Amino acid sequence: MSTKIAGHSDRDYIVDTGSRFCDLPERLLAQLFFGRYPFIMMPVTPSDLQSLTRWFHSFEFDDGSQIFGEKSLARLKAEADVVFSVPVEGKSVLDICAWDGYFSFDAERRGASFVSAIDHFCWSGPGWGTRTGFDLVHKKLNSRVVATDVDLFQITAERFGHFDIVLFLGTLYHLTDPLSALRLVASVTSGVAIIETHVDLLNVNEPSMRFYSRGELNNDPTIFWGPNIACLRAMLQDVGFSRIEFHPIGELFPTQVSTRIVAHAWRR
Ligand SMILES: C[S@@+](CC[C@H](N)C(=O)[O-])C[C@H]1O[C@@H](n2cnc3c(N)ncnc32)[C@H](O)[C@@H]1O
């Protein structure tokens, strides 16, 4: 069942071709009433945006409306200030695993010349998310961010080119092969890669990475790894980054155990 936001004069409309939103009473009524029509068009209101999908990112818009996702606005803003402590204006940005796109849209807001957002796992893959949130915000912001649904291991410089800034946020520890993922990040980075990740074993000096099996960390079976900072540095050097800076950013969610760090890694 597909959902699109369609431009229509000065208002946006939801084109709802399926039963996806029948938990919304007004849509259920409309579908019952107009059920024989292939689609119905209804105006989008700010409260619709919140209830149209399950949000991971939070947003606030110039008209004062907000979306409340699992990652709070305060957390996202604080993280973005660290992530974008390198200049973004006029730069090309690739956001690998963008999900609802907070960082893609923020890069655009901060003056990036071109932003490419990529995801698959939480857009149309096995993750609990979808691309609906990204598309809704894209439309609301009249954004020029280019979205591509592709698995991150299918990203190549031949297809996507090289980027001044590559964002690889909140993803490394989810992957069974983090070193290959960093090699891929390096392959499309011409300037700086920005990696945000969970870290562990911070009292160990040697490069080390903890393995979590079967949801051992925060009951999340998609989390596999917790590298320490020495390990992150060694892996980033191994894939071709020469200068690396680390910025601790504390816990991700107040209710979960996850110490986080942002790394800025320059190719040269
Ligand atoms: C915690 S979210 C981070 C989203 C965003 N980059 C941020 O930092 O807020 C994890 C992202 O990794 C992607 N991903 C790719 N492969 C994954 C996997 N095997 N398990 C979990 N997430 C995966 C998801 O689609 C999602 O966009």
The ligand as an ORCA input file, in Angstrom:
! r2SCAN-3c Opt
* xyz 0 1
  C      20.092      4.165     15.073
  S      19.649      4.475     13.391
  C      20.620      5.920     13.061
  C      19.899      6.887     12.161
  C      20.614      8.235     11.965
  N      21.795      8.074     11.133
  C      20.972      8.841     13.306
  O      22.143      8.842     13.688
  O      20.066      9.304     13.999
  C      20.493      3.173     12.548
  C      20.521      3.302     11.040
  O      21.292      2.232     10.506
  C      20.595      1.639      9.439
  N      20.997      0.236      9.334
  C      21.639     -0.328      8.291
  N      21.879     -1.616      8.512
  C      21.393     -1.890      9.730
  C      21.345     -3.080     10.483
  N      21.860     -4.223     10.044
  N      20.757     -3.021     11.675
  C      20.229     -1.846     12.138
  N      20.266     -0.672     11.443
  C      20.834     -0.717     10.248
  C      19.138      1.861      9.701
  O      18.377      1.874      8.523
  C      19.159      3.215     10.403
  O      19.040      4.270      9.467
*
